């Protein structure tokens, strides 16, 4: 074999290996095209370098009587890869096992409570065609509603492409995956059809009066009328969908709290509240009030004396997690995945991003002046710690120091239920609710569920995570996503065929 023939032969082998690597890369991670595109591009380039003469010679060798076995083996390998790729692209419905007598465990407890309160017929008209991939899922969901409230709930399915919504209304265009809910003196459209959207509709049907949420303003707090990156306008819009009205309320130091609101929110105060305001908040909780405090770290806006009422403390410091934080940001952008069992976190899916967050701890003496049950709601990973030296955090030289830094997992959110019915929800960061971070599905669900739990003791049902939601990568996973297709795959292929070439050359 001439030197040119050896070169073509080597390029042919490398091209086949790169093609196999592209198929395996797609099977391993279909969502990351780099795993398949880079090896496929290398295969095409090597195929061109091998030249048409090499491929014609290989084809002649395969179709010869002595090479038909190798041809059949190659065809079997191609068929196996094609079948694997086809199976990888299919989506199979997830089976749900329900062993309850009433077969209603698929619905959230808050939904079952609303259905139990129905005292009038409710008709649901669902617009979904027979070819819709969502039809089976929606039918299964509505069957649970019919079993839970058979006397008051009726469901009708309409093909939006062929049927009109009503004989008198005449033909009209109706968007697919929508539902019309009608009752006596009530009519509303929702889209898409989900337990979360139906829960909001039933809540508005049973509670026609909107409930008021005041966002207190003392100095520097985030405001619901602010539509900028750090504002809370999108959070207010989400609350409005649940029949809640969020308004900014200026609270002077010498004035009492507005008691007409169903709940009060302090979103990121920048200046100390003062003894007078904290005493009014304490009295408000003692009288059964509902309060959400989002206290940013290093601001000392809420004193340690106030947290001590519940047996808590929030020391100065920032949570640092170099392993599970958000890729492309500093170590202070912490991502939480662990949510202990609680009505607020029930059904919560997806990570929550906490930009520059602090942490809550229980006091060493364990003494609380207000009788309350404390629950941890969100935890950092065990690799995190509370950095008590902000200067080292700013110059990116922070390292865990035993004795001065507190190791993870750290508590990022706590809930307190007082014996008199009052509720306190405390978050160690206010930016997670800002407009700039509500693109993360976990942040949006968590903050909406927080207000619903304050009001009703139950969070609204959480909708399943959408496939189009943002992909959150830690620094470790981001490095893997880059280096695997860019270096590891090509290096493995090159090393394998280099060893093969050297051994053949020695023979």
Secondary structure, 3 states (H helix, E strand, C coil): CCHHHHHHHHHHHHHHHHHHHHHHHHHHCCCCCHHHHHHHHHHHHHHHHHCHHHHHHHHHHHHCHHHHHHHHHHHHHHHHHHHHHHHHHCCCCCCCCCCCCCCCCCCCHHHHHHHHCCCCCEEEEEECCCCCCCHHHHHHHHHHHHHHCCCCEEEEEECCCCCCCCCCCCCCCCCCCEEEEEECCEEEEEECCCHHHHHHHHHHHHCCCCEEEEEEECCCCCCCCCCCCCCCHHHHHHHHHCCEEEEEEECCCCCCCCCCCCEEEEECCCCCCHHHHHHHHHHHHHCCCEEEEECCCCCCCCCHHHHHCCCEECCCCEEECCCCCCCCCCCCEEEECECCCCCCCCCCCCCEEEECCCCEEECCCCCCCCCEEEEEEEECCCCCEEECCHHHHHCCCCCCCECCEEECCCEEEEEEEECCCCEEEEECCCHHHCHHHCCCHHHHHHHHHHHHHHHHCCCCCCCCCCCCCCCCCCHHHHHHHHHHHHHHHHHHHHHHHHHHHHHHHHC
